[in-house]
Amino acid sequence: MINLSKIFIYPGSLEVTVQPKTLTTILGSCVAVCIWDKKLKFGGMNHFMLPLWNGEGLASPKYGNIAIDKLIRKMINNGSSSEDLEAKIFGGGNVIESTNNVYRIGERNIEIAYSKLAEYGIQVTGSSTGGKLGRKILMNTSNFQILHKFIAKQNF
């Protein structure tokens, strides 16, 4: 990957840049949706923690349905057409050991990512989701090359 300046995407945030950059984040049960404009050659990434905003309080991008809408809106505000966009989805791991799997946060985050992108007609061209490990990802916004590695659990 070319040595581009890096922008770290914190949980509940997103970034779109028309300048070549490396966007990076670390994921557990959270999900990152990476979007790229294949015609204009730029992209963006979000990092959300929970699938759905319940309508109370602030409509924050820590929620998948809000984060994906905002990411796509920022791409369009920078000149993209939705038919030129493609996406890759990462994260949603079941990283916390529990016998009670009632919340299924990782699975629900993955589901909202796919369903919101389908609403916009955006094709998902790659993914690394689920499992029991976290992930670190790096996205080159100029060519949509994404490097990712699994993060093993640490015992303290």
C-alpha positions in Angstrom: 0.0 0.0 0.0 1.4 3.4 -0.9 2.5 5.5 2.0 -0.5 7.9 2.2 -1.3 10.0 5.3 -3.6 8.1 7.6 -6.9 9.1 9.2 -8.1 7.0 12.1 -11.9 6.4 12.0 -13.2 6.3 15.6 -16.3 4.5 16.7 -19.4 6.5 15.8 -17.6 8.6 13.1 -17.0 8.6 9.4 -14.8 10.2 6.8 -15.0 10.8 3.1 -12.0 12.2 1.3 -11.4 13.1 -2.4 -7.7 13.3 -1.7 -5.7 10.0 -1.6 -5.6 8.9 2.1 -5.4 5.7 4.1 -8.5 5.4 6.3 -8.0 2.9 9.2 -10.0 1.6 12.1 -10.1 -1.3 14.6 -13.3 -3.4 14.8 -14.8 -5.9 17.2 -18.6 -6.3 17.1 -18.7 -2.9 15.3 -18.9 -2.7 11.6 -17.1 -0.5 9.0 -18.7 0.2 5.7 -16.2 1.3 3.1 -17.5 3.0 0.0 -15.7 3.9 -3.2 -16.7 5.8 -6.3 -15.3 3.7 -9.2 -15.7 6.6 -11.6 -14.3 9.5 -9.6 -11.8 7.3 -7.7 -12.4 8.5 -4.1 -13.9 6.9 -1.0 -15.0 6.9 2.6 -15.5 4.8 5.6 -17.7 4.7 8.7 -17.5 2.8 11.9 -20.7 2.1 13.7 -21.4 0.3 17.0 -25.1 -0.4 17.1 -27.5 -1.4 14.2 -30.5 0.9 14.6 -31.2 4.4 16.0 -34.5 4.1 18.1 -35.6 7.7 17.4 -34.7 9.0 20.9 -31.9 11.5 21.4 -29.4 12.4 18.8 -29.4 10.6 15.4 -25.7 9.7 15.8 -23.5 7.8 13.3 -22.8 5.4 16.1 -26.0 3.7 14.7 -25.7 1.8 11.4 -28.8 3.1 9.7 -27.6 6.7 10.4 -23.9 6.1 9.6 -24.6 4.5 6.3 -27.0 7.2 5.2 -24.5 9.9 6.2 -21.6 8.2 4.4 -23.6 7.9 1.2 -24.9 11.5 1.5 -21.3 12.7 1.9 -20.2 10.8 -1.2 -23.0 12.3 -3.2 -22.2 15.8 -1.9 -18.7 15.3 -3.2 -20.0 14.5 -6.7 -20.8 10.8 -6.7 -23.8 9.1 -8.2 -25.1 6.1 -6.3 -24.8 3.9 -9.4 -21.0 4.5 -9.4 -20.6 3.4 -5.8 -19.5 0.0 -4.5 -19.0 -1.1 -1.0 -17.0 -3.5 1.2 -18.1 -4.5 4.8 -15.9 -5.4 7.7 -16.3 -6.4 11.3 -19.3 -7.7 13.3 -17.3 -10.2 15.2 -18.7 -12.0 18.2 -15.7 -11.0 20.3 -17.1 -11.1 23.8 -17.4 -14.6 25.3 -21.0 -15.1 26.5 -23.4 -17.9 26.8 -26.2 -15.3 26.4 -26.3 -14.4 22.7 -29.6 -12.5 22.9 -28.3 -9.2 21.6 -26.3 -10.5 18.6 -24.8 -7.0 18.1 -22.2 -8.1 15.5 -24.7 -10.1 13.5 -27.3 -7.3 13.6 -24.7 -4.7 12.6 -23.8 -6.9 9.5 -27.4 -7.3 8.6 -28.1 -3.5 8.7 -25.0 -2.8 6.5 -26.2 -5.2 3.8 -29.9 -4.0 3.9 -29.1 -0.3 3.9 -26.6 -0.7 0.9 -29.3 -2.8 -0.9 -31.8 0.1 -0.4 -29.4 2.4 -2.3 -28.7 -0.3 -4.9 -25.0 -0.3 -4.0 -23.2 -3.6 -4.8 -21.1 -5.2 -2.0 -17.9 -6.3 -3.7 -16.1 -7.7 -0.7 -16.4 -8.4 3.0 -14.8 -10.0 6.0 -17.5 -10.2 8.7 -18.5 -12.3 11.7 -16.4 -14.9 13.5 -14.9 -14.5 16.9 -11.9 -12.2 16.3 -11.5 -8.4 15.9 -10.1 -6.8 12.8 -7.8 -3.9 11.8 -8.4 -2.5 8.4 -6.7 0.0 6.2 -8.4 1.5 3.1 -6.5 3.3 0.3 -9.1 5.8 -0.9 -7.5 6.2 -4.3 -7.8 2.6 -5.5 -10.1 0.8 -2.9 -7.4 -1.6 -1.9 -8.2 -2.7 1.6 -5.8 -4.5 3.9 -7.1 -6.3 6.9 -5.8 -8.5 9.6 -7.4 -10.4 12.4 -6.7 -9.4 16.0 -6.3 -12.2 18.4 -7.9 -12.0 21.9 -5.6 -10.9 24.6 -5.6 -12.5 28.1 -4.9 -10.0 30.8 
